[in-house]
């Protein structure tokens, strides 16, 4: 019996050394989680044997090899496709055979089709989003970045201007010589449906309320809004045609807006403006909205604080970034950014029940339970760190100490077998 007890100890110590050796070998493996061998004693028992410690033990067995899912250190790499999870959860990937797997290894790459993959070729999974990063489905799909073609042009639909008109400005028709139109003017580029830039030059002329034709409920300061290429001509230019009108109350805030036909606009400060592409363009005239709802009239000099429009020309992919929330944002040569999905995370009620399948990947089992999916930085899921990787959580110093301890245990168990052999030799040699 003692031979078997010693032999079980040798097997257990050998298994412990195997686990420690594997930990040491993977001390620099990204996303690696250390393991430890856990043991249980063996007891011989039969019907009728007494209790009270009278049953002899017959050795030790390896109860399980448990992985330690503690957080590893975050190492900055600067690679935009390197992603670390700072907190709970696993990346969900689909292996080349179609099966699902889970990993903490965030060393991702792009394949020839723009799919985000692991080093084993598994596809990273995530939630689809609209171009602004809002999820549109809770069903994970393969994360893909469009790398094979530029994004198409988009015609301008909205132009926004924020500025202050000087309340001290005299009525334009009373000025001799006329005030240059550049005094109260600004410009920007809009884009047609082919992505061709169209210059839009706005200028503003203060009106005489007595002759403007605008009907207002209370006395207001009134301005005409024009669209004309800024040059050295004067206000008014020959036969000017306003695109609309704006009025201000006694506090200097926008009170009403009117279209070119003197009709109040549906939304305060929003004027339709018709843009006509220059020949030989085949693009028809189009009418974006000019949003002036945040303009003011105070007694300070004319100044523009914001000037934007939502159109753009075609653009090539220049880079991407991944937000802590997992949203993947692509950048283009035309200055645009677009969201291309959100990386999904998964977690399990019993992570110890996961089955390791190599390459830092795990698969669910009956013991682990089914995965719970969610978005990074929500609930129990950690946030993502782009341009960084989670290092192995192996403590190399502790493993070396554990290795010496396992070696001593192995030697001690070998000694019990040697001693038992000597005892049997003594019995055989009795005369």
VOGU-3710 file (C-alpha; in Angstrom, 3 decimals, decimal comma):
1> xxxxxxxxxx> 0,000/0,000/0,000  2,808/2,430/0,851  4,236/2,019/-2,625  0,924/3,189/-4,094  0,756/6,128/-1,672  4,226/7,294/-2,647  3,495/6,758/-6,315  0,353/8,920/-6,109  2,464/11,633/-4,472  5,003/11,426/-7,301
11> xxxxxxxxxx> 2,218/11,747/-9,878  0,688/14,717/-8,092  4,033/16,486/-7,722  4,816/15,793/-11,367  1,463/17,285/-12,400  2,163/20,345/-10,262  5,542/20,774/-11,960  3,806/20,495/-15,350  1,408/23,304/-14,420  4,182/25,495/-13,015
21> xxxxxxxxxx> 6,306/24,887/-16,105  3,409/25,892/-18,339  2,922/29,091/-16,333  6,607/29,963/-16,625  6,640/29,190/-20,356  3,720/31,594/-20,865  4,938/34,404/-18,621  5,110/36,686/-21,674  2,006/35,403/-23,488  -0,578/38,157/-24,022
31> xxxxxxxxxx> -3,840/37,522/-22,174  -2,480/34,358/-20,529  -4,114/33,343/-17,247  -1,996/31,337/-14,826  -3,099/27,918/-13,550  -2,574/26,003/-10,372  -2,903/22,322/-9,551  -5,338/21,614/-6,716  -5,105/18,293/-4,846  -7,342/16,054/-2,736
41> xxxxxxxxxx> -6,424/13,173/-0,445  -7,464/9,557/-1,112  -8,946/7,430/1,643  -9,444/3,630/1,711  -12,782/2,665/3,188  -15,093/-0,347/3,294  -18,275/-1,412/5,006  -17,845/-2,009/8,694  -14,686/0,010/9,172  -14,705/2,250/12,137
51> xxxxxxxxxx> -14,476/6,007/12,143  -12,570/8,263/14,442  -9,505/8,535/12,206  -8,942/4,781/11,985  -9,220/4,738/8,177  -5,835/4,911/6,475  -5,198/7,334/3,652  -3,887/5,894/0,410  -2,339/8,979/-1,162  -3,267/12,058/-3,162
61> xxxxxxxxxx> -4,991/12,831/-6,441  -5,130/15,926/-8,667  -8,608/17,318/-8,034  -8,457/19,953/-10,767  -6,256/22,410/-12,589  -7,821/25,804/-11,948  -7,067/28,935/-13,918  -6,733/32,248/-12,129  -8,690/34,934/-14,002  -7,146/37,908/-12,253
71> xxxxxxxxxx> -6,367/41,108/-14,134  -3,007/41,299/-15,906  -0,982/44,481/-16,264  -1,906/46,832/-19,146  1,028/47,455/-21,484  0,890/50,387/-23,941  1,843/49,361/-27,497  0,619/52,244/-29,684  -0,890/49,835/-32,239  -4,477/50,947/-32,899
81> xxxxxxxxxx> -5,680/47,342/-33,335  -4,229/46,179/-30,022  -7,020/46,176/-27,420  -6,919/45,351/-23,718  -9,868/44,714/-21,406  -9,509/46,613/-18,150  -11,977/44,703/-16,000  -14,326/41,777/-16,536  -15,284/40,033/-19,742  -13,852/38,247/-22,774
91> xxxxxxxxxx> -13,653/39,122/-26,451  -16,023/36,918/-28,420  -14,566/35,428/-31,603  -15,788/33,006/-34,244  -13,190/30,389/-35,172  -12,528/29,261/-38,721  -14,680/26,164/-38,123  -17,629/28,369/-37,149  -17,511/27,634/-33,425  -17,576/30,398/-30,819
101> xxxxxxxxxx> -14,601/31,039/-28,557  -13,630/33,627/-25,952  -10,290/35,250/-25,275  -8,478/38,022/-23,396  -5,844/38,270/-26,128  -6,491/41,538/-27,972  -3,784/41,294/-30,668  -6,110/41,923/-33,613  -5,306/42,299/-37,316  -7,101/43,167/-40,567
111> xxxxxxxxxx> -7,376/40,505/-43,254  -7,553/41,197/-47,007  -11,327/41,738/-46,809  -11,158/44,195/-43,903  -12,320/41,703/-41,265  -10,835/42,141/-37,788  -9,269/38,798/-36,871  -7,056/37,164/-34,243  -3,680/35,558/-34,908  -5,492/32,243/-35,402
121> xxxxxxxxxx> -7,800/33,712/-38,066  -10,870/33,886/-35,815  -13,245/36,804/-36,464  -13,819/39,383/-33,752  -17,531/39,758/-32,989  -19,478/42,891/-32,115  -22,741/44,776/-32,444  -23,627/46,693/-35,626  -24,103/50,457/-35,219  -25,148/53,404/-37,317
131> xxxxxxxxxx> -22,519/55,859/-38,557  -22,749/57,772/-35,258  -22,010/54,735/-33,085  -25,529/53,944/-31,863  -26,115/50,150/-31,768  -28,749/48,960/-34,229  -28,923/45,303/-33,146  -28,156/43,111/-30,147  -27,079/40,186/-32,335  -23,262/39,989/-32,647
141> xxxxxxxxxx> -21,757/39,970/-36,122  -18,255/39,941/-37,591  -16,439/43,255/-37,175  -15,395/44,620/-40,575  -13,671/47,829/-41,667  -14,315/48,911/-45,299  -10,812/49,139/-46,752  -11,449/48,359/-50,425  -13,177/51,570/-51,564  -13,510/55,210/-50,527
151> xxxxxxxxxx> -16,655/56,404/-48,824  -18,925/58,176/-51,345  -19,507/61,906/-51,401  -22,490/63,383/-49,589  -24,320/66,548/-50,618  -24,717/69,341/-48,090  -28,119/69,380/-46,405  -27,405/71,717/-43,484  -25,139/74,721/-42,988  -24,804/76,247/-39,536
161> xxxxxxxxxx> -23,437/79,688/-38,741  -22,974/81,295/-35,329  -21,867/84,920/-35,189  -22,600/88,337/-33,721  -23,850/91,304/-35,755  -22,802/94,681/-34,360  -25,851/96,401/-32,828  -24,193/99,783/-33,480  -24,300/99,256/-37,238  -26,228/102,023/-39,067
171> xxxxxxxxxx> -28,899/101,234/-41,626  -27,102/100,301/-44,863  -29,139/102,566/-47,150  -28,034/105,660/-45,209  -24,311/105,083/-45,723  -22,343/107,184/-48,211  -20,223/105,644/-49,540  -21,911/102,221/-49,120  -20,371/99,826/-46,606  -18,242/97,069/-48,268
181> xxxxxxxxxx> -20,046/93,751/-48,183  -17,035/92,041/-46,613  -17,641/94,072/-43,431  -20,472/91,776/-42,333  -19,748/88,673/-44,369  -18,358/85,171/-44,102  -17,945/82,163/-46,405  -17,684/78,394/-46,451  -17,712/75,521/-48,945  -20,764/73,343/-49,500
191> xxxxxxxxxx> -20,691/70,116/-51,556  -22,944/68,756/-54,266  -23,879/65,073/-54,668  -20,637/64,404/-56,581  -18,516/65,894/-53,822  -17,642/69,051/-55,806  -17,078/72,054/-53,557  -19,413/75,034/-54,038  -18,369/78,333/-52,411  -21,110/79,935/-50,340
201> xxxxxxxxxx> -20,515/83,578/-49,412  -22,921/85,148/-46,954  -23,231/88,803/-46,108  -25,682/90,788/-44,021  -27,180/94,225/-44,518  -29,101/96,171/-41,871  -32,534/97,290/-43,091  -34,793/100,247/-42,440  -37,872/98,779/-40,659  -40,030/101,428/-42,262
211> xxxxxxxxxx> -39,323/100,183/-45,791  -38,246/96,534/-45,307  -41,713/95,088/-45,800  -41,329/92,755/-42,777  -44,291/92,559/-40,425  -43,219/92,098/-36,802  -45,239/92,145/-33,606  -42,840/94,472/-31,772  -40,109/96,874/-32,912  -37,060/94,927/-34,047
221> xxxxxxxxxx> -33,707/95,394/-35,691  -33,910/93,829/-39,132  -31,213/92,377/-41,404  -31,273/90,942/-44,902  -29,233/87,801/-45,594  -27,536/87,518/-49,010  -25,536/84,827/-50,778  -22,912/86,285/-53,085  -19,221/85,659/-53,696  -17,332/88,126/-51,506
231> xxxxxxxxxx> -15,369/90,679/-53,501  -14,595/94,365/-53,279  -18,044/95,473/-54,398  -20,343/97,305/-52,056  -23,694/96,904/-50,394  -26,107/96,908/-51,995  -24,783/95,148/-55,106  -26,680/95,474/-58,336  -30,211/94,091/-57,990  -29,536/92,120/-54,749
241> xxxxxxxxxx> -31,946/89,344/-53,881  -31,935/88,280/-50,230  -32,227/84,598/-49,417  -34,051/85,617/-46,246  -34,322/88,004/-43,323  -33,668/87,898/-39,572  -34,832/90,183/-36,773  -33,540/90,809/-33,254  -35,362/91,919/-30,123  -34,240/94,484/-27,581
251> xxxxxxxxxx> -32,054/91,920/-25,784  -30,013/91,207/-28,908  -31,432/87,720/-29,445  -32,912/86,354/-32,657  -36,667/86,878/-32,557  -37,964/85,991/-36,056  -36,790/84,774/-39,439  -38,371/85,143/-42,891  -37,751/83,526/-46,256  -37,126/85,425/-49,492
261> xxxxxxxxxx> -40,905/85,876/-49,995  -41,177/87,645/-46,582  -43,037/84,649/-45,079  -42,073/83,575/-41,527  -40,005/80,373/-41,538  -41,348/77,235/-39,906  -38,319/76,912/-37,637  -36,718/79,992/-36,135  -33,470/80,906/-37,872  -33,676/78,280/-40,627
271> xxxxxxxxxx> -33,534/79,676/-44,165  -33,623/77,671/-47,429  -30,690/78,471/-49,709  -30,536/77,243/-53,310  -27,115/76,250/-54,641  -26,470/75,777/-58,352  -23,394/73,788/-59,474  -21,394/75,537/-62,167  -21,407/74,169/-65,751  -20,578/71,638/-67,096
281> xxxxxxxxxx> -21,860/69,865/-63,974  -24,926/67,689/-64,545  -25,954/68,013/-60,877  -29,261/69,836/-60,518  -29,652/72,803/-58,163  -30,317/71,716/-54,585  -31,570/73,524/-51,499  -29,872/72,888/-48,154  -30,936/74,647/-44,966  -28,994/77,584/-43,546
291> xxxxxxxxxx> -29,306/77,455/-39,746  -28,889/80,875/-38,085  -30,767/80,169/-34,843  -27,764/80,966/-32,611  -26,766/84,334/-34,097  -26,910/87,444/-31,901  -26,852/91,222/-32,162  -24,842/92,844/-29,396  -22,855/96,034/-29,267  -19,519/94,432/-30,119
301> xxxxxxxxxx> -17,713/93,979/-33,424  -18,881/91,437/-35,969  -17,244/88,051/-35,336  -17,928/84,477/-36,413  -17,728/81,798/-33,692  -18,841/78,703/-35,627  -19,283/77,796/-39,294  -20,061/74,213/-40,301  -21,813/72,153/-42,961  -22,564/68,437/-43,219
311> xxxxxxxxxx> -21,522/67,645/-46,817  -18,219/66,141/-47,908  -16,334/64,807/-50,890  -15,241/61,167/-51,297  -12,528/60,003/-48,909  -10,010/57,185/-48,484  -9,518/55,324/-45,217  -6,576/56,797/-43,278  -6,908/55,127/-39,879  -9,184/53,891/-37,132
321> xxxxxxxxxx> -9,593/54,162/-33,402  -11,431/52,144/-30,757  -13,252/53,924/-27,937  -13,349/52,664/-24,313  -16,980/51,752/-25,035  -15,823/49,470/-27,866  -17,099/51,638/-30,744  -14,802/51,359/-33,781  -14,384/54,717/-35,558  -12,783/55,015/-38,997
331> xxxxxxxxxx> -11,064/58,194/-40,221  -10,989/59,338/-43,865  -8,914/61,702/-45,973  -11,883/64,073/-46,351  -11,921/64,719/-42,605  -14,950/62,525/-41,930  -15,245/59,901/-39,211  -17,738/57,046/-39,206  -18,556/54,363/-36,656  -18,256/50,791/-37,909
341> xxxxxxxxxx> -19,617/48,721/-35,044  -19,081/48,121/-31,349  -16,915/45,337/-29,948  -18,977/42,942/-27,839  -17,829/41,356/-24,579  -19,055/38,149/-22,970  -18,860/36,810/-19,438  -19,843/33,627/-17,608  -21,305/32,800/-14,239  -18,500/30,262/-13,690
351> xxxxxxxxxx> -15,363/31,228/-15,602  -13,535/28,289/-13,991  -15,805/26,036/-16,011  -14,459/27,315/-19,344  -12,480/24,845/-21,409  -9,107/26,105/-22,721  -8,551/25,175/-26,369  -5,164/26,810/-26,968  -4,001/30,116/-28,450  -5,461/31,914/-25,440
361> xxxxxxxxxx> -8,998/30,860/-26,380  -11,710/29,253/-24,262  -14,994/27,598/-25,098  -18,125/27,335/-23,025  -19,067/24,111/-21,268  -22,024/22,925/-19,228  -20,062/23,890/-16,109  -19,375/27,452/-17,279  -22,959/28,178/-18,267  -24,001/30,161/-21,297
371> xxxxxxxxxx> -22,315/33,475/-22,116  -23,846/36,782/-21,058  -23,148/39,372/-23,747  -22,894/43,112/-23,335  -21,079/46,309/-24,208  -17,731/47,398/-22,727  -17,833/49,817/-19,788  -21,394/48,808/-18,851  -22,446/46,745/-15,863  -19,834/44,172/-14,897
381> xxxxxxxxxx> -17,935/44,506/-18,173  -14,603/46,333/-18,174  -13,736/49,188/-20,501  -11,409/48,780/-23,445  -7,953/50,312/-23,833  -6,967/50,702/-27,482  -3,267/50,734/-28,327  -2,583/48,485/-25,336  -2,479/44,791/-24,421  -3,149/42,850/-21,244
391> xxxxxxxxxx> -0,014/41,024/-20,164  0,056/37,562/-18,622  -0,949/37,505/-14,958  1,803/34,953/-14,183  3,924/36,017/-11,191  7,306/34,632/-12,251  8,870/34,958/-8,783  6,012/33,076/-7,148  6,188/30,353/-9,807  9,900/29,797/-9,195
401> xxxxxxxxxx> 9,234/29,421/-5,470  6,357/27,046/-6,209  8,653/25,030/-8,446  11,144/24,534/-5,628  8,309/23,501/-3,301  7,001/20,981/-5,842  10,520/19,638/-6,321  10,885/19,050/-2,578  7,511/17,295/-2,497  8,600/15,054/-5,366
411> xxxxxxxxxx> 11,828/14,178/-3,548  9,943/13,445/-0,324  7,499/11,104/-2,047  10,389/9,328/-3,746  11,939/8,900/-0,309  8,805/7,135/1,021  9,063/4,606/-1,820  12,769/4,109/-1,085  12,071/3,588/2,630  9,298/1,087/1,924
421> xxxxxxxxxx> 11,650/-0,797/-0,361  14,241/-0,973/2,427  11,594/-2,265/4,880  10,548/-5,015/2,482  14,163/-5,962/1,881  14,658/-6,322/5,629  11,610/-8,604/5,905  12,756/-10,774/2,989  16,181/-11,221/4,562  14,806/-12,438/7,935
431> x> 15,903/-16,010/8,765
//
